[in-house]
Amino acid sequence: MEEQREEFVPADFDPPVALDHEAFRLRPLDVTHNESDYAAWSASVEHIRTTPGWEGRAWPDPSMSIEDNRRDLVRHAQDFRERRGFTFTVLTPEEDQVIGCVYIYPADGGGAEVLSWVRADSADLDGTLYKAVRRWLEEAWPFESLFYAQR
C-alpha cells in the first residue's frame, strides 16, 4: 500500500503570492531573479550565516556557480507550484533588485519552518522583514505552528 503524504497546506488553500510593504515586496522566487539573487547572497555569505536560523547550515555555499543557483531557483519554483514549500524573493519597493529571500517549508513534526535573509548592505531591514512576514504568516496562512528564529 502506498503511503499517503500529508499536505503541507490544505488543498483548498490559495497561497498568497505577494506581500507589499513600504520597505520591500515579496514575490515568488523564480529563475528571472537568478542574477540579482546570486549577486545578493554571494556578496552576503558571512552576514547570512550569522542571521538567526542560519547558524550551522550548509547554505549559503560560496562554491555555487550562477548556474547552480539557477537550478536551485528552478527547484524552489517547482516546490511552490507543487505546494511542497514556498520561497519568496525579497525585492526593493521598485521590484528591480533582490535584497533577500524568505523560505516557508514543512517543519519536522508539523507546522512551518521559516527562514529569511537580507543582503549585508540591507541588514537594517532584517527586523522589519521578520515582523512583517511573521504577521503575514499568522494572518494569511493556515499554519498551526511557526518556527521562525526571532530577530
N, C-alpha and C positions, 0 to 999 in steps of 0.2 A: 504494500500500500504506500502511495506517495505521501510524504509528509507535507502538510499544508503550511505554507509560510504565513505568519501573521503579518497583516498590513501595517506599514509604518503610520499611515494616515487613513482614516475611513474612506471607503470607496466613493461616498457621496460628498466628500470634502473637496472644494475647489481651492487649491493652494494659491495664496496671493502671489502675484508676480511683480510687485513693486512696493517700495516704501519710500516715500518722499519726505525729506527733512530739509530744513533750511541749509544745513551744512553738507548734505550728501544725498545721493539717490542709490537705492538698491534695485538691481535688475538681475534676472537670471544670468549666471555666468555662461558664456559660450565662446566659441573659437574666434569670434570677431574681437574679443578682448585680448587675444593672445599676446601681442607685442606690448601693450600697455600693462597687462597683468605681469608678464615676465619682468619688465623693467621695474615695476613696483616692488615685487617681492625680492628679486635678486639684489636690489640696492638696499634691502632692509633685513637681511638674514638675521643678524645678531639682535636687532630690535624685536623681530617676530619671536625669536627663541626665548626672549625674556618676557613676552606678553603672557599674562595669566592664562593657563590652559595649554600652552605650547611647550612648557618645560619638558625636556627629555624626549620629545618626538623626533622622528626621522626627517620630517619635512619642516622647514624648507631645506632642500638639498642643493647646495651651490654647484654641484656637478651636473645638474639637469641642464640640458640644452633647450633652446626655444622650441625645437620640435618635440622634445619630451614634454614640455609644458603644454603644447598644443594637444598632445594625446591625453594628458591629464584633464584638460578642459573638455575634450570630447567625452571622456568618461563621466565627468560631473554633469554635463548636459544630458547624457543618457540616463543617469540616475534620476535627474529631475523629471524627465519625460516618463520614466517608469515608476516614479513616486517612491524610490528607494532612499532618497536623500535630496536635499535642496541646497544648492550652493548659489549664493548671490555675490555679484561683484559690487563693490562699494565704489561709486563714481562721484566725481565732483558734481556740484549742482548743475553745471552746464553739460554734464554727461560726456565730457571729452577726455577724461583721464581716469584710470583706475587708481584708487588710493587705498584699497583694501579688499577684504573678502569676508563673507560670513558663510559658515558651513553648518547645516542642520541635518544630523544623521541619527539613526536609532541608537539609543544608549543601551548598554548591557542591562538587562533586567526591566526594560521598558522606558517609555518616555523618550526625550530627545537630548542628545548631547550637542551643544552649540560651541563652536569655536569662531573667533574673529580675529582679524589683524588689520592694522593700518600701516601705511608706509612710515618709515622712521621720520621723514620730514613732515608727517601729519600726526605725530604722536599725541598732540594735544586733543585730537579728535577721538581718541580711544574710549574715554569715559562717556562721551556724548553718544557714540555709536552703541556702546554696551547698553546704556539706559534706554535708548530708543528701540533697539532690537528686542531687548527683554520685554518691554511693554507691548510691542507688536506681537511677539510670540504668545504672551499671556492673553491678549485681547482677540487676536485674529486666527490663531492656530489651535488645534484640538488636543495639544499635549497635556497629559495629567501631571507630568513632572518634567522639569528642565534642569539640565546640568550645564551651567554656563559660568565659568570662573569669573567671580566678581572683580570689578575694577574699582 
